[in-house]
């Protein structure tokens, strides 16, 4: 008999969180349930984008995959991943709504949400790249997370997200 998979509960997630690591170490005890709820809302979603490339799409495009029309199989995969990105975005927005006040976000929340928005951007770019590569071959130069979302160049890096001081 196969074990039935169930989504993690809030209690599971709370046990898994290491509250001693930044930016979570700055979350006030009273706001921890908000973070746990956020992680419960996105449980498993970020994992679906780690290492994603065009290979699953190429496999689905092979005739006879699960008896589905290959185009329908690829379409279903992409739509499911788009739905996950939307769920992730909605979870970020919901957490922001619950925390933001007339002054803005507390520093811990700004740091946390910034990191989550960056991960969402990376996941979105990963899916975009996989689809483009599947349909058209090379997706062109790739931003490197290792260099702070910058393009590695021959003599350094350049980031489209870093403000340049033009003084």
N, C-alpha and C positions, 0 to 999 in steps of 0.2 A: 504494500500500500504506500502510495506517495504521500509525503508530508504536504499539507495544504499551506500555501503561502498566504500570509495575511499582512496587511500593511502594519507598520509599526504604530504603536499607541504613543500618546504624549508621554506616558510614563517611561516607555522604552527609550524614546528620544532624549528625555531629560537625563536618563542614566548614561547615555552615550556622549553627551556634550561635555567637553572639557572646559569648564568655566574659568580655568586658570590661564587659558591662551587668549592673546589679543585677537580681535577686539572684544571678545566675550568676557574677558576679565573685568571690563569696565561696566558691564550691565548691572544696574542696581537689582538687588534681590526682588524687589517689587515688580520689576519689568521682565523678569526671567520667563514668566508664563507666556508673555507676548512672543518672545524668541522661540520658545518651545512650540507654540502654535504655528509660527511661521515655518519652522522646520518640519512640522507634521504636515502642513499644507503642501510642501514641496518634496516630501519623502520619496526618494528614488529618482526624482527627475534629473538633478545634476549628473547622476551616474550614467544616465542614458546618453550623455553628450561627451563624456570623457573618452577620447580615442576614436570618436566617430569620424569616419571618412567615407569615401564612395564605395567601399567594398560591400556593405550590406545592400546598397542599391543595385550594384552589379549582380549580386547573387539573386536578388528578387527579380531582376530583369531576365534571368534565364528562364526559358520555357519550362513549364511544369512545376514551378515552385509552388508547393502547397495547392496545386490544382487551380491556382488563380491565374487570370490573365496577367502577364508580366507588367504591363503598364498599370493595371489596377493595383498590383502588389506594391509597386514603387510609389504610386500615388497615396496609397493607404499608409505606408511607412512615413512619408513626408508629412502628411496631414496629422498623423498621430504625434509626431515630433513638434509640429507647429502648435498643436493643442497643449503640449507640455510646456512650451515656451510661454504661451499665453497664461497658463496656470501659474507659472513661476512669476511672471510679471504682475499678475493680480495679487499674488501673495506679498510681493514687495510693496505694491501700492497699498494693500490693506494694512501692513505693518506700519508704513509711513503715516497713514491716516490715523491710526490708533496712538501714535507717539507724538506727531507734530502738533505744536500749539502755536499761539500767536507770535511767539518769539522765534520759532523754528524747531529744529531738531536738537536734542541734547547731543553733546559731543560723541557719546558712545554710539548713539543711533546713527549719526551722520557717518561715522567710520564703518559701522556694520553694513548699512544700506549701500554705501559706496562700494564696498567689497562685493556685495551680492549683485549690484547692478553691473559691475565689471564681469562677474562670472556669467551673468545672463547675456551680456554682450558677446563674450567669448563663445558661449553655447550657440547663440544665434549665428554668429560668423562661421562656426564649425558646420552647422547644418547648411547654411548658404553655400559654403565651399564644397561640401559633399555633393549637393545637388548640381552645382555648376560643373564640377569635375565629372560627375556621372554623365551629364548630358553633352558636355563640350570639351572634355579633356582638361588640361591644366587650368587652374583657377587663378593663375597669376601669383604675384608676390604675396607672402603671408605675414601678417603681424605676428611677432613672437612674444608669447607671454613671458618667456625667460628674460626678455629685455624690457619689460614693462609696457607691453603692447606697442612695441616699436618695430620698424622694419630693420632687420640687420643689413647693414651696408658693408662695402669693402673696407672702409676705414672707421667704422663706428656704427651708430644706430640713429634713427630719426623716428620720433613719435608724432603722429597726427593729433595727439591729445594733449601735448605739453604746450603751455603758453610760452611764447617767446617774448622776452623783455627787449623792447626795441628802443631803449633809452639811448 
